[in-house]
Amino acid sequence: MDSTHASHIVGIHHIGIVVDDIRTKSKIYQEKLGYVPESGIIHEVTQKVYVQFLILGNYRIELIQPVREESPVFKFLSTGGGLNHICYESDDIEMTKQFLRKEYGALCVSDEWSKSIKNCKVAFFAKSNGEVLEIIQPFKGTKYFTALGNEKDINLSL
């Protein structure tokens, strides 16, 4: 492993933004800024959030709404929300995790299979300065999200 830089990080996958009302904010991003939905609203049970991915050209954002107060991002939302994390895509997530721990001084706070990105391993890291990083590695060549669905049935209230 090259300790001078993380050559296994292949690029930025998305920017995570915490919002208080995912439907309203999604509509604003679409109508005012030209974003297009890449996914429906997805319930990430383990993270206790609803997420939706939107794209604009080659850029992707993830809107994140906490499900309840126990959500890891609820406190962040209570201070105003907004930009929460940068997600990097890796072609070797185990090497990237090792690099971030040893060379970047980040603590792994979550390591699991994604519920919203098919065949994708995901890990979250935090630094003492408040920086939050997400690392993903899509397997089997997939970079696609669960299909757009019927979100009318999802109760999004806290």
C-alpha positions, 0 to 999 in steps of 0.5 A: 500500500502506498502510504503517500496517497490513497490510490485505491480511491477512484473519485468522489461518488456523492456529497451528502446533505442533511435536510428536514423535509426530503420531499420538499428539498428534492423538489427544490433541487429539481425545479430550481437547480435542474437535478434529476432523481437517480433514486426514489426515497429509500429508507436506510433502516440501519442508519435511521434515515431516508435518502434520495440520490439526485444527479446534475451532469456528472455530479451526484448528491444524496439528500438525507432526512433523519427518521427519528431522534436516534438517527446519527444525523438528527443532532446535525439537523438540529444545528441547521443541517446542510453539507454532511459528508463527502463520499468517495468511491474505492476500488478496494474498500479494505485498503481504503479503510486501512489507509484512512485509519493509519494514514489519515487518522480517521475512526471507522464508525460504521461498516456494512452493506448498503441498503440503497446501492445494490451490491455495494459495501459502505463505511463511514469514518469520522475525525476529531475535527468533525469531518465525516467521510463515507467510502463505498465500493460497488461490486459486480460493476454496479453503480446504480441505485434501487429503482425509483419507487412509489414513495407516497406510502412512506411516512417521512415525519419524525 
